[in-house]
Amino acid sequence: MKNRSALLIGIGILLVIVLVSLIVGDTKIIVHYAGVLGLITIGLSAVLTGVFAESRRLRTEYREEQGREDRRHRIRLATLFLLIGLPNMLVAVLMLYVQK
């Protein structure tokens, strides 16, 4: 999957959430569902990049030959998750600010 398609998936999910919110008539749905989706996908992105990992483990993976290919794959997946969650998180924060 390319980065552009991941971003389009994120925007598509956001549009579905906005449409449901408009049909129901409650804009808090956008904040809740888009915010949760954004947090989950951005959190997965952080976990995949190793933000929460110990430094010893990261150094070991960098030295291993197999670790390099695994790292590239994890970074690619982390980027896709980030691009899916970013539009949702941005709109959730914007809606939270507008509702106040």
C-alpha positions as CSV (number, residue, x, y, z in Angstrom):
1,M,0.0,0.0,0.0
2,K,1.3,3.4,-0.9
3,N,1.3,6.4,1.4
4,R,-1.3,8.2,-0.7
5,S,-3.7,5.4,-0.4
6,A,-3.2,5.1,3.4
7,L,-4.0,8.8,3.6
8,L,-7.1,8.4,1.4
9,I,-8.2,5.5,3.7
10,G,-7.9,7.7,6.7
11,I,-9.9,10.5,5.0
12,G,-12.5,8.0,3.9
13,I,-13.0,6.7,7.4
14,L,-13.2,10.2,8.6
15,L,-15.9,11.0,6.0
16,V,-17.9,8.0,7.1
17,I,-17.7,9.2,10.8
18,V,-18.7,12.8,9.8
19,L,-21.7,11.5,7.7
20,V,-22.9,9.3,10.6
21,S,-22.5,12.3,12.9
22,L,-24.6,14.5,10.6
23,I,-27.3,11.9,10.2
24,V,-27.5,11.3,14.0
25,G,-27.2,15.1,14.6
26,D,-24.5,14.8,17.3
27,T,-21.1,16.3,16.5
28,K,-19.6,14.8,19.6
29,I,-19.5,11.5,17.6
30,I,-16.7,13.0,15.5
31,V,-14.6,13.8,18.5
32,H,-15.1,10.4,20.1
33,Y,-14.8,8.1,17.2
34,A,-12.2,10.0,15.1
35,G,-10.2,10.8,18.2
36,V,-10.1,7.2,19.4
37,L,-9.2,5.9,15.9
38,G,-6.5,8.6,15.7
39,L,-5.1,7.7,19.1
40,I,-5.1,3.9,18.3
41,T,-3.4,4.2,15.0
42,I,-0.9,6.8,16.1
43,G,-0.2,4.6,19.1
44,L,0.4,1.6,16.9
45,S,2.7,3.7,14.8
46,A,4.7,4.7,17.9
47,V,4.9,1.0,19.1
48,L,6.1,-0.1,15.6
49,T,8.8,2.5,15.4
50,G,10.1,1.4,18.9
51,V,9.4,4.6,20.8
52,F,8.6,2.6,23.9
53,A,11.4,0.0,23.5
54,E,14.5,-0.3,25.6
55,S,17.7,1.1,24.0
56,R,19.6,-2.2,24.4
57,R,17.0,-4.0,22.4
58,L,17.0,-1.4,19.7
59,R,20.8,-1.5,19.4
60,T,20.7,-5.3,19.1
61,E,18.1,-5.1,16.3
62,Y,20.2,-2.5,14.5
63,R,23.2,-4.8,14.5
64,E,21.4,-7.9,13.2
65,E,21.2,-8.3,9.5
66,Q,17.6,-9.7,9.7
67,G,16.7,-6.7,11.9
68,R,17.4,-4.3,9.1
69,E,14.7,-5.7,6.9
70,D,12.3,-6.1,9.8
71,R,13.0,-2.5,10.7
72,R,12.2,-1.3,7.2
73,H,9.0,-3.2,7.2
74,R,8.0,-1.8,10.7
75,I,8.8,1.7,9.6
76,R,6.7,1.3,6.5
77,L,3.7,0.0,8.5
78,A,4.2,2.7,11.1
79,T,4.0,5.3,8.4
80,L,0.8,3.8,7.0
81,F,-0.8,3.8,10.4
82,L,0.3,7.3,11.0
83,L,-1.2,8.5,7.7
84,I,-4.5,6.7,8.5
85,G,-4.8,8.2,12.0
86,L,-3.5,11.7,11.4
87,P,-6.5,13.2,9.6
88,N,-8.8,11.7,12.1
89,M,-6.8,13.0,15.0
90,L,-6.5,16.5,13.5
91,V,-10.3,16.8,12.9
92,A,-11.1,15.4,16.3
93,V,-8.9,18.1,17.9
94,L,-10.3,20.8,15.7
95,M,-13.9,19.7,16.5
96,L,-13.0,19.6,20.2
97,Y,-11.7,23.2,20.0
98,V,-14.7,24.4,17.9
99,Q,-17.2,22.9,20.4
100,K,-15.8,24.8,23.3
